Structure formats: C-alpha cells, structure tokens
Amino acid sequence: MPGGAFPSSFEQADKGEFLHLMPAILKVMSLYNRIIRYFDVTPGSQMTWVTSSGIVNRYAKERGAAGVRHVTDLLTKFVEDKAQDLDAMEKHEQEELLMLFSNAPGDFKNLLLGNYGKLPVGWPADWVYRSAFGDEGETKIQERKELSPLDLLKDDDIEKLRRDITEHIGRIPTEEECILFMMHPKDAVEYIQFRDKFGEAPLVLPTDVWREGLKKPGNRVDFELWGKPYSIELVSIGAEHDGIIHVVMRVNNKTRVYSVETPRAKKVEIRMAKGPNDIGAPMNGNVWRIGNPARGALRTGDIVHEGEEVANLEAMKMENAILAPFEGQIVEVCIKLNDTVQEGQLLFVIEKV
C-alpha cells in the first residue's frame, strides 16, 4: 500500500471493513489511471491512492456495499464499454460523473493544472476539470501550465523561509535547522519539535528505558550527557485520582514529583462545525498552515475573500487547502499550528460582510 499506512479517511474505520473495500479501490484506481491519463509514479501514486480510495469510501459511507458496486460498475461502463464518451452515457450517469472529483484533494487539482509538470500523454478530458472545479472548470483549463515547474521556479526568499520556520517552531532557528526546512519543510518541523521536546534523551538513554521506562520502584538508570554523569531512579507511583497519577522520581539525588494523565483524565471537548458561519475540517489531518503564503497567518478580525485559502491540512503527506466559502471577517480562529483535527472539527467562525 502506498505510504505503508492506512489512509486518513479510514483511520477511524474498522480495518476489516477497509480490507473488504480493497478490491473495489484497486479497480477504481485502474480505471482512474485511464481517465486521468497518468501512471503510478511519485507523486502520482499517492494522488491516485488518496483520490480513488476517497471515492470508494464516500460511496461506502453513503450507500454501503451497494454504493461501492454502483461506482465500480459506473466507471467500468464509462471507461471500458463507452470508451470514455460522456455523451454516450445516460443523463443521470453524466451528472454523477461530473460530481466524481468534487471532493478530490488539493494535490489532485494541482496535477490537473500542470503544477507538477505537463502530463506525458496529454491532459485529461475537459469534463474532469468540470468535475474537479465546478463552474470554474473552463477557466482552470486555460490556467494550465505547459512548462515544467523547474522552468517556472522562482528564487527562494531566504528571509521569508526564516520567518516561516520561526513561526512554526516558536523560536529563532539555527542555520542547520533553516537548511533542513528548505529541503524538507514538513519533516524538518516535526524533527525539530521532537528534539525541542525530548532533547538528546533518545540518544543517551538505553533503548529499553526509552521505550518502556522505569517500571518498578527502585529501578534506576545511569547515563552520561555532555561529559557529565546523571542518575534517574523511580521512587514511587501514587494511586490514580481524577485521571491523574503522581510519580515521584529521584534525579541526581534530588526528589521531584511529576503529574501523569491517564486516559480517564478530563479531556478538552472537541468543537464541531454546525452553524452557517462555521468552517469545518473536510478530513482528518494536521494543521500545516493557518492563512496562505500570499498574506501570511490569519488572525481574528482579518477580512477574507471568497475562495481564499484560510488554512491547509496535511493528510497522508498531501496538502489540502481550506477555502473561505464567502467573503467575511474572522470572528474566531479555533485551531493552532500543528494541531491534529478530525473530520468536521471547527476550524474558523467567519461572519459575512
């Protein structure tokens, strides 16, 4: 499976159910490749997987097993029986095909626009653009890029990149961290945040202690950091109270008490998008950006325009732009950078102007 993991749309689903859908996903993927006229090579394989599994999952959610059979039969008829002649399909089938890619991820749309290079065997049929972009389909066709992204690439704004990484990690980065961010921005931020949180602990602690901890009172670990000896001993583990356990440790002969939350600790309630002014997450993912590259971060009180990117979620290593549905003023920003959000979770409250 691409990426070596279950796709985000199935993260909360039963894996048995997911495996039951696998034959349909693989069938849709094979038909998708003939429609989009693109072969499974990076980054196309990831887009093919996420887009095709998303289509099957949507039909499974809405109509169950009958829906999955329906979409595979529809695409088989269109591709293999009707040679992708949209006019040869029944009216209701045409309308359904024109909704097929309406929820496709942002990277799929970038592929159609040539942002990853001109497709080697030509562009997909015009109806695919209508399906992906709606009424803007014809306009988007005119916006396709014929040149390679390398030919269109502008010089990096080093100072802007420094500001970007500073915003992500909350401090001034080192030169090494800046270089890592330029090469692999997402992975670099995760790596830097991990190092900021844990320091060199994974490097100096024995592997069994790093993975499993000190299990019983009296257990102790000795190690050396920056040429100095350290000792950590587990003294006691208290009883659970309101989902909190107090753990007593002796660090270099100094006693310290730490509070540890259990799964029964009171959780912060997740707010879901319900009202007409609420913008919710279309999928499970991580908040990669709040705002857009053109204007930077968005805050309460800012005015946004219809179709403007207000946030970007990362799911399965793919970016998914969240667009303002109308022109309005941001009343509340309900997320922070690097938050993990679930489908339907409230991201913004925007008041129409």
N, C-alpha and C positions, 0 to 999 in steps of 0.2 A: 504494500500500500504506500502511495506517495507520502513522504514525510514521516513514515513509521509510526503514525498515531491515528486515533480515530478523529474524524473531522469535528470542528466545533459544534456543528449542528446536531451531532449525535452524542455530545459529551454527557448529557443528562439522560440519554436513552439507554434502554437495556441492550447490552452488546449482542445478545442472542437475536433480538429483533433486527439489529443492524446487519448481522451476518445473513439474516434471512433476505434482506434487501440487496445484498451484494450482487447477485446475478443481474438484477434489473439495472443497478448502477453501471455495471460493466457494459451492458447492452446499450444503455443511453450514451455512455462515453464513446462507444464505437460509432454511433450514429451522429453524435455531436461533432466528432472529428471530420466527418464528411460534409456536415453543414457549414462549419466554421472554416474548413479547408486549412486546418493547422494540425501538425503532428505533435506527438507527445515528447517534446524535449523541453528542458528547463528554459524559460519559466512556464512554458505551455502546459506541461504535465500537471503542475499544481493548479493552474486555472481550470483545466479540463476536469480534474477531480472535484474541486470545490463547486464548480458550476453544475456539473452533472449530478453529483450527489445531492446538491441543494434542490434541484428539480424533482428528483425522485422522493426526497424527504418531504417536500411540500405536498406532493400528491398523496403520500402515505398519511400525513397528518390530516389532510382534508377529507380523504375518501377511502383510506385504508388500503387493503390489498387490491380491491377493485380499481382504485385510482392508479396504483402502480402499473397494473396490467394495461389500463387505458392509455397511459402516457407512452409506454413502450410500444403498444400497438399503433398509436397515432404517429409516432416518429418512424416506425418501420414502414408504415403505409406511405408516408410522405417521402422518405428517402429511397426506399427500395422499390416500391410499387409505382409511385408517381414521379420518380426522377427529380424530386425537389421542385416540382412545378406547383407553385402555390395556387395558381388559378384552377388547377385540376382537383383541388380539394373542395369538400363541401364548405358552405359559407361558415357554419359554426366551427368547423375544423380550422379554417383560416383565422378566425378570431382567436381561437385558442392558441395557435402557433404564434400569433402576434403578442401574446402575453407570456410566452415561454421564458424569455430572458429578462422580464421586467424586474426581477429581484436579483439579477446577476451581480457579482461583486465588482468593485471598482477596477480591479486589475483586468477583468474580462473586458470591460469597456475601454480601458486603455489599449488593450490588444487590438480592438476593432478600429481605434483611432490611429494606429500606427506608432503609438508611443514606445513600443518595444521593437520597432522596425517594420518595414513592409513585409506582409506575409508572402512567403516564397512562391506560392502557387496562385496568388491573387486574392482579392478581397472577398468576403462572404457576400451573399445576395443582399439586395437593398432591404428586404423585409426583416433581416436580422437586426439592422440598425433601428428600424421602427419598433421592433420588439424590445430592444435594449434601452432606447432613448425616448420612446413615445413620439409625441408630436415634433420633437426636435431631431428626429431621425435623418431627414433630408439635409438639415443644416450640418449635422455631425459628419455626414458623408463628405461634404465639402471641406471639412476641417481635417480630414485625414492627412497624415504626414507621409510623404513619399520618400523623404530622406532618412537615413539611418539616424538613430538618436545620438550616435557619436558625432555625426556631422552637425547636429543642432546643439550639441552640448556647449554651454557657456562656462567660462572660468568660474571656479568656486569662489564665493565670497567668504574668505577665511574668518573675517571678524564676525560675520553673521553665524557661521558654524560654531565659533567660540561662544557666542551668546546663546545659541540653541542648546549646546551641551550644558552650559551653565544653568539654564532654566530646567533642564531635565534632572540634573543631579543635585541641584541646590547649592552649589559651591563653585569656586573657580577651579577649572580642570588643570591638570598638568599637561605638558607638551605631549607626553606619551598618550595620555587619555584623549587629547584632541586628535591625534593621528589615528587612533583606534576608531574614534567616532566618525572620521571622514571615510574610512574604509568600510566599516560595518556599524552603522549608527544604532540599530536596534540592539544587536548583540552586545555592542560596547556599553550601552547604557545599563543593560542587565548585569553585565560583568562588573562594572564599576560600582553599581549599587550593592551587589553581593559582597564585594571587597570592603565597601564602606561599612556594611552591616557586620560582617564576620572577621574583617581584618585578615590576619595570617593564620587564624585558628585552624583552618583545614590543612595547612601546610605543616604545622608543628605538633598537632595532636596525633596520637596513634589512630589509625583508621577505625579500629573497633570503638574507641571512645568517641570519635567524631560522629560516627553513625548511630551508636547505641547509647552513648552517655555513660555516666556512673550509675549503676543500677541499685546498689545497696549501701546503707550507711557504713562508713569505714572504707569504701572504695576510694582509691586515690590515684592521681596521675601526676607524674613529674615530667617536665619538658623544659627546653631552653629556647628563649626568644631574644634575638639581638644580643647574644652573648651573656644573657642573664638567666639564672635558674628560676623556675616557677613551680609551685605545687598547688593543686586543687584537690580538696577532699570533700566528699559528701557526708554531712553530719547527720541530718535527719530530714524526713519528708512528713509534713503535717497532714492532718485529715482535711478532706475537701469541705469547703464552706461557701455556699452560693456560687459554686463553679470555680472557686479559687483554691489553689493549694500553695502553701508557703514552704519553700525549700531552703534549708539552712546549709550554707557552704562555708568551708574554711579555705580562704585564698591567701597563700603565703602567711599562714598562721593568723590571719585576720578573719573574724566571723562576719558573714554577710547573709542577709535574708532576701530571697527572690520570690516574687509572686508569679505563679504559673496558672494560666487559664486552661480549663478543661472544656470539652465540647458542651458541657452544661452551663457554661458561663453565659450571662445575658448577652445576646447578640444585638447589634445595631440593625434596626429594621430597614429592609431594602425598599425604597420607594419606587413604585411602578408608574409609568406614564398612563394617565387616564383621561385627562381633560383635553380640549381642543388646542390649548396653547402649550401642551406638553410635547417634548421631543424625546422619544424613547429609543433604546438601543435595538437595532434590527436583528441582532445576533449576539451570542456570547463572544466576548473578546476583551482585549486590554486597551485602555485609553492611551493611544500613542501620541495624539496631539489634540489640544484644545485651541481652536482657531484655525488659521490656514497660513501658508508660507507668505502670502502677499501682504497680510496685515499683522501677523503675529498672533499672540494669545488674545482670547476674548474674555471680557470681564462683565460683571453686572453693570447694566446701564448702557452698554455698547449697542449701536444700531446695526442690524444685519439685514442683508438683502435676500430676496427670494432666490434660491439656487446657490447661495454662497456656502462654502464649506465652513461648518462651525466646529467640527471635531473629526477625528479619524480613529477608527478602531482597528486593531490588529487581530486577525483571527487566522490560524493556520499559516502564519508567516505572510499573510496578504493584507494589504491596506484596504480599508473600506471607508470611504468618505461619507460623513453625515451632513446633509444639506438642509439649510433653512427652508421650510415649506412655504414661507411667506415673509414679507418684509415686516420687521418688528424690532422691539427693544428687548434685550435680555434682562429678564426680571430676576432670574436665579440660575447660577451655574451649580449643578448638583453633583459634579464629579471632580476628581483631581487627576493629574497626570499619573499614569501607571496603575490606575485603579483597574481591577478586574470587574467587569459588569456582565450581567446576564440579559438575555433577550427580553425586551420590554421594560428594562430598568430606566427610570427617569434620568435624562442627561441634562436637559435645559427646560426652563419655563420662559417662553417668549410671548410678549404682548404685542398684538398687531398695532401698527401705527398707520 
